Amino acid sequence: MNDQFAAAHSFRMEVRRFCAGKLPADIKHKVFHNLKLEKDDYVRYLKVLHAHGWAVGHWPREFGGCEWTPLQRFIFEEETTEAGAPWLIPFGVNYVGPIIYTYASQAQKARFLPGIRSSDVWWAQGYSEPGAGSDLAGLRTRAVRQGDHYVVTGQKIWTTYVQWADWIFCLVRTSTEERPQKGISFLLVDMKTPGITIRPIATMDGYHHVNEVFFDEVRVPVENLVGEEGAGWGYGKVLLANERVLVADLGRSTRQLRLLERLARETLRGPRPLAEQPAFAARLAELKLRLHVLRAVCYQAVAEAMEGSAPGAESSLMKLRGSELRQDIAEALVDALGHAGTVFAPEAAAGEGSAPPAGPFDATGILRDHLYGRAATIYGGSNEVQRNIIAKAALGL
Ligand SMILES: Cc1cc2nc3c(=O)[nH]c(=O)nc-3n(C[C@H](O)[C@H](O)[C@H](O)COP(=O)(O)OP(=O)(O)OC[C@H]3O[C@@H](n4cnc5c(N)ncnc54)[C@H](O)[C@@H]3O)c2cc1C
């Protein structure tokens, strides 16, 4: 146990050294001030990780990873996020990559894994559809086999950053004759294929995160089917289980809470800083306490994963508490801005000097993050649905 503790500590120090020395300063600056990140920022970070051998640290060595333990993976996420690394775009390295190395053919592994490791290929996730989000098994995008192609017709929605994507992995319906889950297949689609249209969805923060994607008789070679036809539901669910601890978004909440503490110290309300006003100080203390508790729950889950136990309802608990905490910290940050918290100029989030900010320099970034953060209780499985899972698992309801 002591050896394990020492190894974890030394890995944590290694990640800290990496963050101090290799994280590009301009990207860190944007992250700390909640400014707008471009595709180039995300890819540059992934490429820095790749050069260091860490882009796919949790993958098996056979496929170019470092075979990190769940604890190492957690430490990596926690430390990099706290240090100002951008969101580690998960669609390639965390989502489709593990599905490909677990279920795909040798030819597919050779074709797709290198581009994921090096981040030369941007992937998007095409699961949700209008009317099939929480109830994903109701998806209706059809893939009809015609010779050596599937002809795909239908619509996906809420597809994050598909406007930047080279490829999209989709759950599609290849049969309507069986149980809804059984007729679903996992298909890899080149975004350059004729018949694909992307329509942006504007979010409250004024930025372009999500989209609708329309497939109109899109011809996808049969060789792009992963695993067996009709088995896609099982692969898709493995993907979600892989993410069990990261859903708490601990590093991010730690970073934002530090920002809140700084703002509360520096903001005067009357003669005294906000941090010394009893009501605000109590609110801050409660948020810190919730963060400590969440961290303890995460470490408990990591310890269980280290013992090899399968993910259970605790990931729903962490998603629930993590997303609520994120939103409550964001709300406290907006309150701390005072009057400046009522003015939102999205163009100012594009960077320093692009528009005169109201209040402190990072006020617009704080507001932008607060507005987009409302989605945290919806994506990754809505919090109501997580409550149902917990109720079923813990209370047998
Ligand atoms: C910002 C953002 C990014 C996203 N990115 C992607 C992406 O890249 N790829 C992708 O495939 N999807 C993505 N999603 C979609 C996301 O997974 C779905 O929004 C989510 O699963 C909820 O589905 P829905 O939107 O269809 O809502 P619905 O399932 O229609 O739910 C509507 C409301 O009803 C509640 N509800 C539904 N069922 C139950 C129930 N049984 N009991 C109690 N309450 C219930 C929900 O909690 C919610 O409040 C993204 C979503 C957002 C907001």
Ligand as a Chemical Component Dictionary entry (heavy atoms), coordinates in Angstrom:
data_LIG
# 
_chem_comp.id                   LIG 
_chem_comp.type                 NON-POLYMER 
_chem_comp.pdbx_formal_charge   0 
_chem_comp.three_letter_code    LIG 
# 
loop_
_chem_comp_atom.comp_id 
_chem_comp_atom.atom_id 
_chem_comp_atom.alt_atom_id 
_chem_comp_atom.type_symbol 
_chem_comp_atom.charge 
_chem_comp_atom.model_Cartn_x 
_chem_comp_atom.model_Cartn_y 
_chem_comp_atom.model_Cartn_z 
_chem_comp_atom.pdbx_ordinal 
LIG C1  C1  C 0 -24.139 20.812 -24.575 1  
LIG C2  C2  C 0 -24.519 19.431 -24.991 2  
LIG C3  C3  C 0 -23.606 18.661 -25.705 3  
LIG C4  C4  C 0 -23.970 17.380 -26.139 4  
LIG N1  N1  N 0 -23.080 16.669 -26.918 5  
LIG C5  C5  C 0 -23.482 15.493 -27.469 6  
LIG C6  C6  C 0 -22.655 14.815 -28.422 7  
LIG O1  O1  O 0 -21.553 15.259 -28.755 8  
LIG N2  N2  N 0 -23.117 13.668 -28.965 9  
LIG C7  C7  C 0 -24.330 13.131 -28.620 10 
LIG O2  O2  O 0 -24.674 12.069 -29.137 11 
LIG N3  N3  N 0 -25.156 13.750 -27.724 12 
LIG C8  C8  C 0 -24.755 14.922 -27.150 13 
LIG N4  N4  N 0 -25.585 15.583 -26.261 14 
LIG C9  C9  C 0 -26.913 15.046 -26.004 15 
LIG C10 C10 C 0 -27.149 14.570 -24.594 16 
LIG O3  O3  O 0 -26.570 13.322 -24.390 17 
LIG C11 C11 C 0 -28.671 14.563 -24.392 18 
LIG O4  O4  O 0 -29.106 15.902 -24.398 19 
LIG C12 C12 C 0 -29.106 13.923 -23.079 20 
LIG O5  O5  O 0 -28.853 12.553 -23.120 21 
LIG C13 C13 C 0 -30.608 14.174 -22.795 22 
LIG O6  O6  O 0 -31.379 13.784 -23.871 23 
LIG P1  P1  P 0 -32.444 14.786 -24.534 24 
LIG O7  O7  O 0 -31.774 16.102 -24.780 25 
LIG O8  O8  O 0 -33.040 14.100 -25.696 26 
LIG O9  O9  O 0 -33.547 15.038 -23.433 27 
LIG P2  P2  P 0 -34.791 14.092 -23.111 28 
LIG O10 O10 O 0 -34.332 12.684 -22.994 29 
LIG O11 O11 O 0 -35.877 14.393 -24.074 30 
LIG O12 O12 O 0 -35.184 14.626 -21.687 31 
LIG C14 C14 C 0 -35.957 15.833 -21.510 32 
LIG C15 C15 C 0 -36.166 16.003 -20.009 33 
LIG O13 O13 O 0 -36.899 14.903 -19.489 34 
LIG C16 C16 C 0 -36.184 14.276 -18.434 35 
LIG N5  N5  N 0 -36.349 12.825 -18.491 36 
LIG C17 C17 C 0 -36.206 12.020 -19.587 37 
LIG N6  N6  N 0 -36.442 10.744 -19.256 38 
LIG C18 C18 C 0 -36.739 10.724 -17.936 39 
LIG C19 C19 C 0 -37.071 9.691  -17.012 40 
LIG N7  N7  N 0 -37.137 8.422  -17.389 41 
LIG N8  N8  N 0 -37.325 10.058 -15.717 42 
LIG C20 C20 C 0 -37.253 11.342 -15.314 43 
LIG N9  N9  N 0 -36.943 12.362 -16.162 44 
LIG C21 C21 C 0 -36.702 12.053 -17.438 45 
LIG C22 C22 C 0 -34.729 14.639 -18.667 46 
LIG O14 O14 O 0 -33.975 14.620 -17.487 47 
LIG C23 C23 C 0 -34.849 16.053 -19.216 48 
LIG O15 O15 O 0 -34.999 16.975 -18.179 49 
LIG C24 C24 C 0 -25.231 16.862 -25.802 50 
LIG C25 C25 C 0 -26.126 17.636 -25.051 51 
LIG C26 C26 C 0 -25.786 18.909 -24.671 52 
LIG C27 C27 C 0 -26.796 19.724 -23.905 53 
# 
loop_
_chem_comp_bond.comp_id 
_chem_comp_bond.atom_id_1 
_chem_comp_bond.atom_id_2 
_chem_comp_bond.value_order 
_chem_comp_bond.pdbx_ordinal 
LIG C1  C2  SING 1  
LIG C2  C3  SING 2  
LIG C2  C26 DOUB 3  
LIG C3  C4  DOUB 4  
LIG C4  N1  SING 5  
LIG C4  C24 SING 6  
LIG N1  C5  DOUB 7  
LIG C5  C6  SING 8  
LIG C5  C8  SING 9  
LIG C6  O1  DOUB 10 
LIG C6  N2  SING 11 
LIG N2  C7  SING 12 
LIG C7  O2  DOUB 13 
LIG C7  N3  SING 14 
LIG N3  C8  DOUB 15 
LIG C8  N4  SING 16 
LIG N4  C9  SING 17 
LIG N4  C24 SING 18 
LIG C9  C10 SING 19 
LIG C10 O3  SING 20 
LIG C10 C11 SING 21 
LIG C11 O4  SING 22 
LIG C11 C12 SING 23 
LIG C12 O5  SING 24 
LIG C12 C13 SING 25 
LIG C13 O6  SING 26 
LIG O6  P1  SING 27 
LIG P1  O7  DOUB 28 
LIG P1  O8  SING 29 
LIG P1  O9  SING 30 
LIG O9  P2  SING 31 
LIG P2  O10 DOUB 32 
LIG P2  O11 SING 33 
LIG P2  O12 SING 34 
LIG O12 C14 SING 35 
LIG C14 C15 SING 36 
LIG C15 O13 SING 37 
LIG C15 C23 SING 38 
LIG O13 C16 SING 39 
LIG C16 N5  SING 40 
LIG C16 C22 SING 41 
LIG N5  C17 SING 42 
LIG N5  C21 SING 43 
LIG C17 N6  DOUB 44 
LIG N6  C18 SING 45 
LIG C18 C19 SING 46 
LIG C18 C21 DOUB 47 
LIG C19 N7  SING 48 
LIG C19 N8  DOUB 49 
LIG N8  C20 SING 50 
LIG C20 N9  DOUB 51 
LIG N9  C21 SING 52 
LIG C22 O14 SING 53 
LIG C22 C23 SING 54 
LIG C23 O15 SING 55 
LIG C24 C25 DOUB 56 
LIG C25 C26 SING 57 
LIG C26 C27 SING 58 
# 
